Amino acid sequence: MEAKASLRHARISPRKVQIVLDLIRNKPADQAMAILRHTPKAACEPLSKLLKSAMANAENNFNMDRDSLYVSECYVTPGPTMKRIRPRAQGRAFRVLKRTSHVFITVKERE
């Protein structure tokens, strides 16, 4: 049995999220939460909320034991990119790409 949670259209680049997801993959849920709490990255705050949501889904919807949960799967995919214009010298304009992410976390119970 597994419980999932997803975060869509997060306003952070997928590259930045992937670095933090690699830290918590296959870790026990409480240890993953501690890693997210003490890692100084911008992606940690939304990811900790997402992990809390996945743990709550496991506990309330599937009656899993909170102490035996671990992060079985976590990945990020790129969301839609917002295109913006940055004014430059001599009337030119450069394009700024504001990237978004779709993040997915799955927790399972250890046997």
N, C-alpha and C positions, 0 to 999 in steps of 0.2 A: 504494500500500500504506500502511496506517496501523496504529498500535498504540494500544490503549486501556488505561486504568486507571481504576478507580472506588473511591471511598471512601464507604461508606454508614453512616448513623447517627452522623455526626460531631457531637459535642456543642458546636456553635457555630452561631450564627444565620446563615441564608443571606445576610442583608444584609451581614454582616461579611465573609463569604467572597467575595461578589461584587465588593467593592471591590478585593481583591487579585487576583482573576482578571482583572479589566479591565487590570491592569498587565502581565500576562504573555501575553495573547492575541496571536497572530501573531508572537511573538518567537522567535529561535533558542533552542534548549533550554538551552545553557550560559549565555546571557544571562538567560533566565528564572530559572534557578537562582541566579544572582548577585543578581537583583532580590529574590527570595524571601529570600535570606540576609541582605540589608541593609535590609529593610523592617520597621519595628517594629510589626507587627500580630500578633494572636493566631493568625490563620488561616495564617500563613506556615509554621509548623513542619509541620502535617499536609499542607499543599499541597506542600512541598518533598519530603516522603516520597512523595507520590502521583506527582509529576513524575519522581522517580528510578525509581519502579516502571514508569511508562509508557516511560521510556527503556530500562530493562532488558528490558521486553517486546519493544520494537522491535529491540533488538540481538540477543537470544537466540532469539526465536521467528520473526522475519522477516528476520534477517541484514541489517538496515539499518545504514548508516554513522552512528556516534554523532555525528560532527562536523557532519553535514548535517541533523540533526533540528530541527524547529521545532514550536511548539505551534499546531496547526491549529485545534483546537476545545477550548473549556473552558467548562463551565457548571455551575450549581448549582441544585438543586431542593430544596424543603422536605421534610424527613423528618417522622416522627411527632413531635408536640408532647407533652411530659410536663407534666401539670397538677399543680401543687403549691399548697399553702395557706399563706398568710402570716398569722399572728395580728395583729390590729389592736386598737385601743382599744375598750372597752365590749363585749367579747365578739364582735366582728365578725371576719370572715375575708376577706382579699382573695386572689384567684387570681393565681398566678405561672405564666407560661407559659415553660417551658424548651424552646427550639426546637432542632431537630436539622437536619442538612443531608445531602444526597446530592450528592457532587461527582464530576464526570466530566472527564477530560483525555484528549485524543487528540493524538498526535504523528505527523507525516508527514516524509518525506524531501524536501528541496528538489531540484528538477531542475537 
